[in-house]
Amino acid sequence: MKQQYTILVVDDEPTIREVVRRYLERDGYKVQEAADGDTALDLLRAQAPDLMVLDIMLPGIDGLSITRRLRDTDSPGGLITEREVPIIILTARTGEHDRIQGLELGADDYVTKPFSPQELVARVRAVLRRTYPSTGQSAERPLEFDHLSIDPRTREVSVNTQPVTLTAKEFDLLWFFASHPRQVFNRDQLLDQVWGYSFYGDPSTVTVHVRRLREKIEPDSANPTFIQTVWGVGYKFEA
């Protein structure tokens, strides 16, 4: 039997919640709804969903604050859930700053309003597929590089034997790099290979994820050992 995933949709506009719920349910998902940040936090504390679609602009606690509390669990107010919840943020803002801020805080993807419900469902499906791979999708063996270990079967990463917490998309990007050592990829190629669809042609998405990965796995993120920049072209992974 196909697993039924639970999606938490957080948006203060009832019409948007209704449309998103209808399309997600049509695709076989179970849907929870929240109209504000406080209700969303209560639902997250009660039982973590498999994925959250989260509007940035919310009454009370905004979406970026919720993302920060979920990803930075060691900070005051950090929220620890039974598993890490993938996040797709919704934003009505056209400025690049808000999208980048959400990605830097640990969101896995974003959709800009107004959006196509079909596209949102496709992104939900893609993030879930990468976060919860089915049996046989991760048959590759773990990779070891000096002090870095990557296990695709458990989606675990460690540096000097210490576990490192990555978002679903950060892991996908790292695994793609590590699986293609010394090959140079530009940002459009990485969007196509890792994200698997057109990402509004926004290369800053890759830049943000590379920066976050370097901060988590490199001894010195300013002088990276593994994920290196090839100036004027893109990035490569040095084993």
C-alpha positions as CSV (number, residue, x, y, z in Angstrom):
1,M,0.0,0.0,0.0
2,K,1.3,3.5,-0.9
3,Q,2.1,5.5,2.2
4,Q,-0.1,8.5,2.8
5,Y,1.9,11.5,3.8
6,T,0.6,14.3,6.0
7,I,1.1,17.9,4.7
8,L,0.6,20.9,7.0
9,V,-0.6,24.0,5.1
10,V,0.0,27.2,6.9
11,D,-1.6,30.4,5.4
12,D,-3.8,33.1,6.7
13,E,-5.9,33.2,3.5
14,P,-8.7,30.7,3.6
15,T,-9.1,30.5,-0.1
16,I,-5.4,29.6,-0.6
17,R,-5.6,26.9,2.1
18,E,-8.8,25.5,0.5
19,V,-7.3,25.4,-3.0
20,V,-4.0,23.9,-1.8
21,R,-5.8,21.3,0.3
22,R,-8.1,20.3,-2.6
23,Y,-5.1,19.7,-4.9
24,L,-3.0,17.9,-2.3
25,E,-5.9,15.6,-1.3
26,R,-6.6,14.9,-5.0
27,D,-3.0,13.7,-5.2
28,G,-3.5,11.4,-2.2
29,Y,-2.1,13.4,0.7
30,K,-3.7,14.0,4.1
31,V,-3.8,17.7,4.9
32,Q,-3.8,19.7,8.1
33,E,-4.4,23.5,8.1
34,A,-3.3,26.4,10.2
35,A,-4.3,30.1,9.7
36,D,-1.5,31.5,11.9
37,G,1.9,30.8,13.3
38,D,0.8,29.8,16.8
39,T,-1.6,27.2,15.6
40,A,1.1,25.8,13.3
41,L,3.5,25.5,16.3
42,D,0.8,23.7,18.3
43,L,0.3,21.2,15.5
44,L,4.0,20.7,15.1
45,R,4.4,20.0,18.8
46,A,1.5,17.5,18.8
47,Q,2.7,15.5,15.8
48,A,5.2,16.5,13.1
49,P,3.8,16.3,9.6
50,D,5.8,14.8,6.8
51,L,6.1,18.2,5.1
52,M,4.9,21.8,5.7
53,V,3.8,24.4,3.2
54,L,4.5,27.6,5.0
55,D,3.5,31.2,4.2
56,I,6.0,33.8,5.2
57,M,3.5,36.5,6.1
58,L,1.4,35.3,9.0
59,P,-0.4,36.9,11.9
60,G,1.7,36.7,15.1
61,I,4.6,34.4,14.5
62,D,5.7,34.7,10.9
63,G,6.9,31.9,8.6
64,L,10.6,32.8,8.8
65,S,10.5,32.7,12.6
66,I,8.8,29.2,12.5
67,T,11.5,28.0,10.1
68,R,14.2,29.4,12.4
69,R,12.7,27.6,15.4
70,L,12.5,24.3,13.6
71,R,16.0,24.4,12.2
72,D,18.0,26.1,15.0
73,T,16.8,23.8,17.8
74,D,19.7,24.8,20.1
75,S,18.7,28.5,20.2
76,P,16.2,29.9,22.8
77,G,12.7,29.0,21.6
78,G,14.0,26.2,19.3
79,L,11.4,23.6,18.5
80,I,12.4,19.9,18.5
81,T,10.1,17.6,16.6
82,E,10.1,13.8,16.3
83,R,11.8,14.2,12.8
84,E,13.0,17.1,10.7
85,V,10.1,18.6,8.8
86,P,10.8,19.6,5.2
87,I,9.6,23.1,4.5
88,I,8.3,24.7,1.3
89,I,7.8,28.5,1.9
90,L,5.2,30.6,0.2
91,T,5.9,34.3,-0.3
92,A,3.9,37.1,-2.0
93,R,7.0,39.2,-2.1
94,T,8.9,39.7,-5.3
95,G,12.2,40.7,-3.6
96,E,15.0,38.1,-3.7
97,H,16.0,38.8,-0.1
98,D,13.0,37.1,1.5
99,R,13.5,33.9,-0.6
100,I,17.2,33.8,0.2
101,Q,16.5,34.4,3.9
102,G,14.1,31.5,4.0
103,L,16.6,29.2,2.2
104,E,19.4,30.2,4.5
105,L,17.2,29.4,7.5
106,G,16.8,25.9,6.2
107,A,13.7,25.9,4.0
108,D,13.9,23.2,1.3
109,D,12.1,25.0,-1.5
110,Y,9.9,28.1,-2.1
111,V,7.0,29.1,-4.3
112,T,6.2,32.7,-5.1
113,K,2.6,33.9,-5.0
114,P,0.6,33.8,-7.2
115,F,1.4,30.2,-7.9
116,S,0.1,27.3,-9.9
117,P,-1.4,24.6,-7.5
118,Q,-0.2,21.9,-9.9
119,E,3.3,23.2,-9.6
120,L,3.1,23.3,-5.8
121,V,1.9,19.7,-5.7
122,A,4.8,18.8,-8.0
123,R,7.3,20.4,-5.6
124,V,5.7,18.7,-2.6
125,R,6.1,15.4,-4.4
126,A,9.7,16.1,-5.3
127,V,10.7,17.1,-1.8
128,L,9.0,14.1,-0.3
129,R,10.6,11.8,-2.8
130,R,14.0,13.0,-1.8
131,T,13.3,13.2,1.9
132,Y,11.7,9.7,2.2
133,P,13.2,7.6,-0.6
134,S,11.5,4.3,-1.2
135,T,13.4,1.0,-0.9
136,G,15.8,0.6,-3.8
137,Q,16.2,4.3,-4.5
138,S,19.2,4.6,-2.2
139,A,21.1,1.4,-2.9
140,E,24.4,3.2,-3.3
141,R,27.1,2.5,-0.8
142,P,28.3,5.2,1.7
143,L,31.1,7.4,0.6
144,E,34.1,8.3,2.8
145,F,36.3,11.4,2.2
146,D,39.0,12.1,4.8
147,H,36.9,13.3,7.8
148,L,33.6,13.4,5.8
149,S,31.2,10.4,5.7
150,I,28.0,10.3,3.6
151,D,25.5,7.4,3.8
152,P,22.7,7.6,1.2
153,R,20.8,4.7,2.8
154,T,20.2,6.5,6.1
155,R,20.8,10.0,4.7
156,E,23.2,10.6,7.5
157,V,26.4,12.8,7.2
158,S,29.2,13.0,9.7
159,V,32.3,15.1,10.0
160,N,35.1,13.7,12.2
161,T,32.5,11.0,13.3
162,Q,30.2,13.7,14.6
163,P,26.7,13.8,13.0
164,V,25.8,16.8,10.9
165,T,22.2,17.8,10.4
166,L,21.3,18.6,6.8
167,T,18.0,19.5,5.2
168,A,16.7,17.2,2.5
169,K,17.9,19.4,-0.2
170,E,21.3,20.0,1.3
171,F,21.8,16.3,1.5
172,D,20.7,15.8,-2.1
173,L,23.1,18.5,-3.3
174,L,26.0,17.1,-1.3
175,W,25.3,13.5,-2.5
176,F,25.2,14.7,-6.1
177,F,28.5,16.5,-5.7
178,A,30.2,13.6,-3.9
179,S,28.9,11.1,-6.6
180,H,30.6,13.2,-9.3
181,P,34.0,14.1,-7.9
182,R,36.0,16.7,-9.8
183,Q,33.3,17.3,-12.3
184,V,32.4,21.0,-12.7
185,F,28.7,22.0,-12.7
186,N,27.2,25.4,-13.3
187,R,24.2,26.5,-11.2
188,D,21.7,25.8,-14.0
189,Q,22.9,22.2,-14.3
190,L,22.7,21.7,-10.5
191,L,19.2,23.1,-10.5
192,D,18.2,20.6,-13.2
193,Q,20.0,17.6,-11.6
194,V,19.2,18.2,-7.9
195,W,16.0,20.1,-7.9
196,G,14.7,18.3,-11.0
197,Y,12.6,21.1,-12.5
198,S,12.8,24.7,-13.6
199,F,13.3,26.8,-10.5
200,Y,12.2,30.1,-12.0
201,G,15.7,30.4,-13.3
202,D,16.9,31.6,-9.9
203,P,20.6,30.6,-9.5
204,S,20.8,32.1,-6.0
205,T,19.1,29.0,-4.7
206,V,22.2,27.0,-5.5
207,T,24.5,29.6,-4.0
208,V,22.6,29.6,-0.7
209,H,22.6,25.8,-0.4
210,V,26.4,25.7,-1.2
211,R,27.0,28.3,1.4
212,R,25.0,26.4,4.0
213,L,26.8,23.1,3.1
214,R,30.2,24.7,3.5
215,E,29.3,26.0,6.9
216,K,28.3,22.5,8.0
217,I,31.0,20.3,6.5
218,E,34.1,22.4,5.9
219,P,36.7,22.9,8.5
220,D,37.0,26.5,7.1
221,S,34.0,27.5,5.1
222,A,35.9,30.6,3.7
223,N,38.5,28.2,2.3
224,P,36.6,25.1,1.4
225,T,38.3,21.7,0.9
226,F,35.4,19.8,-0.6
227,I,33.0,22.0,-2.4
228,Q,35.2,24.4,-4.5
229,T,34.3,27.3,-6.6
230,V,35.4,27.3,-10.3
231,W,35.4,31.0,-11.0
232,G,33.2,32.0,-13.9
233,V,31.8,28.5,-14.3
234,G,30.3,26.9,-11.1
235,Y,31.3,24.3,-8.5
236,K,33.1,21.0,-8.2
237,F,33.7,18.4,-5.4
238,E,37.3,17.6,-4.6
239,A,37.5,14.1,-3.1
